[in-house]
Amino acid sequence: MDSKRSDPSRGAAMPLAVKILVAGGFGVGKTSMVGAVSEIRPLRTEEQLTDRSVGVDDVSGVERKTTTTVAMDFGRITIRDGLVLYLFGTPGQDRFWFMWDELALGALGAVVLADTRRLADSFPSIDYFERRRLPFIIGVNCFDGALRYDSDEIRAALDLDPKIPVILCDVRKRESGKQVLITLVEHVLTVMAERQRQPGTAVR
Amino acid sequence: MSEWLDDEAGPVVRPYALTGGRTRSSREGFDLIAIIATAATSSFAPPAAGPEHLAILELCVRPLSVAEVSAKMRLPLGVVRVLLGDLLDHGLIAVRRPEPDNRLPNERLLKEVLNGLQAL
């Protein structure tokens, strides 16, 4: 190994990273989508929590310390030299909201994947991103044999702002996943332009 | 500590033993997508550096995000952040942080991402 000091912060060696979140209920295809568009096999990172950080598990007065592991799958897309996009699947369980806070911090936007057979599973993600004012779109994952609805029916069922795009997709397919991401970034640009026209509204 | 442990011993060492029980890095930050690059090879590492410190230095010869370091090292994020803090304190790594979150992402950056996705 070369034993001299170098300065990788100079030049293009250290890319700038941005991220997009892929949220939705358990088994809706978050990891499939990350895997379909990622240039690397999806990786998994974990965080371990003690009971102090998992408030809902509080067992008052009982001397017990539990450790919970939150796992997040993620992938990577090189946009160009010096710019990398990371895609993070959000942890499935609602009690890991604090992990969502970390994921959402600085994210460009989010894709909420929905399964028409279990639309209610996507409500917590939608609520979360609405509250945080993080721009998001809905990707309706069309599983084989799943009943097909059109975008307007799904928008009505989810009680969505009419400006939020609802796109039908098959997240196992790279081209489809790519279209979902393109739709999201276009939507983020629209939301940004709108918020700039209304300077009274605070940024997220 | 690893001299007397082999794989058959199983997970005897809880992850935070690698950090001497520390759960916080001496520095703030290390966002999931902060990019880490080795700034000096392991020959510059102080004698107290553990095998995990050295492994991170070898890994980040090619710059990687904090999340990738955690995944490839198979260590929880919290542990990796403490180890990265040690390495940064000794000037052994360089960090490129993502854009600050206090504003909406800038339009030029978004358009670059859009163009990049369309070109995939």
HADDOCK unambig.tbl for C-alpha pairs under 7 A between the chains (distance, minus, plus):
assign (segid A and resid 2 and name CA) (segid B and resid 41 and name CA) 6.89 0.50 0.50
assign (segid A and resid 3 and name CA) (segid B and resid 41 and name CA) 5.46 0.50 0.50
assign (segid A and resid 3 and name CA) (segid B and resid 43 and name CA) 6.20 0.50 0.50
assign (segid A and resid 4 and name CA) (segid B and resid 40 and name CA) 6.44 0.50 0.50
assign (segid A and resid 4 and name CA) (segid B and resid 41 and name CA) 6.90 0.50 0.50
assign (segid A and resid 5 and name CA) (segid B and resid 39 and name CA) 5.97 0.50 0.50
assign (segid A and resid 5 and name CA) (segid B and resid 40 and name CA) 4.43 0.50 0.50
assign (segid A and resid 5 and name CA) (segid B and resid 41 and name CA) 6.89 0.50 0.50
assign (segid A and resid 6 and name CA) (segid B and resid 39 and name CA) 5.40 0.50 0.50
assign (segid A and resid 6 and name CA) (segid B and resid 40 and name CA) 6.20 0.50 0.50
assign (segid A and resid 7 and name CA) (segid B and resid 39 and name CA) 5.72 0.50 0.50
assign (segid A and resid 8 and name CA) (segid B and resid 37 and name CA) 6.54 0.50 0.50
assign (segid A and resid 8 and name CA) (segid B and resid 39 and name CA) 6.32 0.50 0.50
assign (segid A and resid 8 and name CA) (segid B and resid 94 and name CA) 6.91 0.50 0.50
assign (segid A and resid 9 and name CA) (segid B and resid 94 and name CA) 6.37 0.50 0.50
assign (segid A and resid 14 and name CA) (segid B and resid 35 and name CA) 6.62 0.50 0.50
assign (segid A and resid 14 and name CA) (segid B and resid 63 and name CA) 6.09 0.50 0.50
assign (segid A and resid 14 and name CA) (segid B and resid 96 and name CA) 6.66 0.50 0.50
assign (segid A and resid 16 and name CA) (segid B and resid 96 and name CA) 6.94 0.50 0.50
assign (segid A and resid 16 and name CA) (segid B and resid 98 and name CA) 6.22 0.50 0.50
assign (segid A and resid 17 and name CA) (segid B and resid 33 and name CA) 5.99 0.50 0.50
assign (segid A and resid 17 and name CA) (segid B and resid 34 and name CA) 6.98 0.50 0.50
assign (segid A and resid 17 and name CA) (segid B and resid 98 and name CA) 5.81 0.50 0.50
assign (segid A and resid 18 and name CA) (segid B and resid 98 and name CA) 6.75 0.50 0.50
assign (segid A and resid 43 and name CA) (segid B and resid 71 and name CA) 6.07 0.50 0.50
assign (segid A and resid 44 and name CA) (segid B and resid 71 and name CA) 5.42 0.50 0.50
assign (segid A and resid 45 and name CA) (segid B and resid 67 and name CA) 6.13 0.50 0.50
assign (segid A and resid 45 and name CA) (segid B and resid 70 and name CA) 5.79 0.50 0.50
assign (segid A and resid 45 and name CA) (segid B and resid 71 and name CA) 4.69 0.50 0.50
assign (segid A and resid 45 and name CA) (segid B and resid 76 and name CA) 6.74 0.50 0.50
assign (segid A and resid 45 and name CA) (segid B and resid 77 and name CA) 6.92 0.50 0.50
assign (segid A and resid 46 and name CA) (segid B and resid 76 and name CA) 4.91 0.50 0.50
assign (segid A and resid 46 and name CA) (segid B and resid 77 and name CA) 6.11 0.50 0.50
assign (segid A and resid 47 and name CA) (segid B and resid 76 and name CA) 4.79 0.50 0.50
assign (segid A and resid 47 and name CA) (segid B and resid 77 and name CA) 5.24 0.50 0.50
assign (segid A and resid 47 and name CA) (segid B and resid 78 and name CA) 6.42 0.50 0.50
assign (segid A and resid 48 and name CA) (segid B and resid 76 and name CA) 6.26 0.50 0.50
assign (segid A and resid 79 and name CA) (segid B and resid 113 and name CA) 6.18 0.50 0.50
assign (segid A and resid 79 and name CA) (segid B and resid 116 and name CA) 4.73 0.50 0.50
assign (segid A and resid 79 and name CA) (segid B and resid 117 and name CA) 6.86 0.50 0.50
assign (segid A and resid 80 and name CA) (segid B and resid 116 and name CA) 6.75 0.50 0.50
assign (segid A and resid 105 and name CA) (segid B and resid 101 and name CA) 6.51 0.50 0.50
assign (segid A and resid 106 and name CA) (segid B and resid 100 and name CA) 6.84 0.50 0.50
assign (segid A and resid 106 and name CA) (segid B and resid 101 and name CA) 4.63 0.50 0.50
assign (segid A and resid 108 and name CA) (segid B and resid 105 and name CA) 6.42 0.50 0.50
assign (segid A and resid 178 and name CA) (segid B and resid 117 and name CA) 6.74 0.50 0.50
assign (segid A and resid 182 and name CA) (segid B and resid 114 and name CA) 6.13 0.50 0.50
assign (segid A and resid 182 and name CA) (segid B and resid 117 and name CA) 6.41 0.50 0.50
assign (segid A and resid 182 and name CA) (segid B and resid 118 and name CA) 6.99 0.50 0.50
assign (segid A and resid 185 and name CA) (segid B and resid 110 and name CA) 6.79 0.50 0.50
assign (segid A and resid 185 and name CA) (segid B and resid 114 and name CA) 6.17 0.50 0.50
assign (segid A and resid 189 and name CA) (segid B and resid 107 and name CA) 6.88 0.50 0.50
assign (segid A and resid 203 and name CA) (segid B and resid 103 and name CA) 6.33 0.50 0.50
assign (segid A and resid 203 and name CA) (segid B and resid 104 and name CA) 6.43 0.50 0.50
